[in-house]
Amino acid sequence: MGTPSTTQPWGFQYEGHHVAINYFVLGDQVVMTPTFMGSEPTTGTYKGEKITLFRPETTAGLAMIRSLTTAQRAKAVSAQSNGNEDMRAGAGQDNLKLAYEGLKGSELTSAQQEKLLDLVGVYVGYINQGHAEVKMAEVKTHLDDTYFYWMGETEDDSAFYYRVHSPVVLVEYDAQAPLFYKGDYSATPSASASSGSDAGGPGGGMGMGGGTPSQEHIHTIIRTPNGGDYGIDLLKLHLENDH
């Protein structure tokens, strides 16, 4: 969109089944949300090398949940086990009004807060270091009002869902049922599944339902809540003040 420029707003969208990157540029400012990334399978071997996708997203999430005390886990972990599709802020969910759930950042120790920042930093780190540092500074100012929410078990190979949600960042990680690889059910959706009856809520993904969630099928997303996706707030300020 627009013409690449050092002074005027422009951007691009890059989309596929398991990737959607929205990139907005205004001078030296960048907004790279929403960015959705997923994969099935998430492991494979190429030229003798084993490749595993989403390891930073997975291990940072586990490090965060494992740092919590029993009392903190009681607030962070949902009584509901993770289902096939739990993502709320996926496709078609721009400007989603999502209630905060889980454990509040103000209830964490300083060491736990650092682990939460490390987790958010994985997703913010999709942009280059300088822009990531600017965004993380913004995230830190809202750390006390940042919520961490979890569904599922906490073993290395568990299929789980987590969410980090604050006024300035929304992150979701969702291990879903494999549809085509290493699944324990047919990849052909049933009539009820294709209608979305097993989708687990809006914004999840394919809505095919069934099967057992696994780390072989992962969806992730990072958004800027409160109208900040696609650089909309930044563009609005530019149009109001520079035109």
NORJO-V893146 format. One record per pair of residues at least 4 apart in sequence whose ideal C-beta (glycine too) atoms are under 6 Angstrom apart, sorted by the first residue. I is the first residue (numbers start at 1). J is the second residue. Records with the same first field share a line. If there is no record, write none. Layout:
I: J / J
This chain:
1: 11
2: 9 / 10
3: 10
4: 10
5: 10
7: 27
9: 26 / 235 / 238
10: 25
11: 23 / 24 / 25
12: 23
13: 22
14: 21
15: 20
18: 38 / 39
19: 37
20: 36
21: 35
22: 34 / 230
23: 32
24: 31 / 230 / 231
25: 30
26: 234 / 238
30: 127 / 131
31: 231
32: 127
33: 222 / 223 / 224 / 229
34: 223 / 229
35: 126 / 222
36: 221
37: 220
38: 219
39: 53
40: 178 / 181 / 217
41: 181 / 216
42: 53 / 54 / 216 / 218
43: 52
44: 51
45: 50
46: 51
54: 58 / 218
55: 59
56: 60 / 122
57: 122 / 173 / 220
60: 118 / 119 / 122
61: 162 / 173
62: 66
63: 115
64: 115 / 116 / 119
65: 150 / 154
67: 112 / 115
68: 72 / 73 / 76
72: 103
73: 77
75: 103
76: 102 / 103 / 148 / 150
77: 150
78: 151
80: 151
82: 86 / 151 / 152 / 160 / 161 / 213
83: 200
84: 176 / 177 / 200 / 209 / 213
85: 176 / 199 / 200 / 204 / 205
86: 161 / 174 / 200
87: 172 / 174 / 203 / 204 / 219
88: 98 / 203
89: 93 / 96 / 170 / 172 / 203 / 221 / 223
90: 203 / 204 / 205
93: 203
95: 227
100: 147 / 165
101: 149
102: 147 / 148 / 149
103: 107 / 148
104: 147
105: 143 / 144 / 146
106: 144
108: 112 / 113
113: 143
117: 121
120: 124 / 139 / 164
121: 125 / 136
123: 171 / 222
124: 132 / 135 / 136
125: 132
127: 131 / 132
138: 168
139: 169
142: 166 / 167 / 168
145: 166
146: 166
147: 165
148: 164
149: 163
150: 162
151: 161
152: 158 / 160 / 161
153: 158
159: 175 / 213 / 214 / 215
160: 175
161: 174
162: 173
163: 172
164: 171
165: 170
170: 223 / 225
171: 222
172: 221
173: 220
174: 219
175: 213 / 215 / 218
176: 213 / 217
177: 211 / 212 / 213
178: 182 / 183 / 214 / 216 / 217
179: 187 / 208
180: 187
181: 216
182: 216
183: 211
184: 212
185: 210 / 211
189: 193 / 194 / 208
192: 197
193: 198 / 208 / 209 / 210
196: 207
198: 209
199: 204 / 207
200: 204
205: 219
223: 229
224: 228 / 229
227: 232
228: 233
231: 235
237: 241
238: 242
239: 243
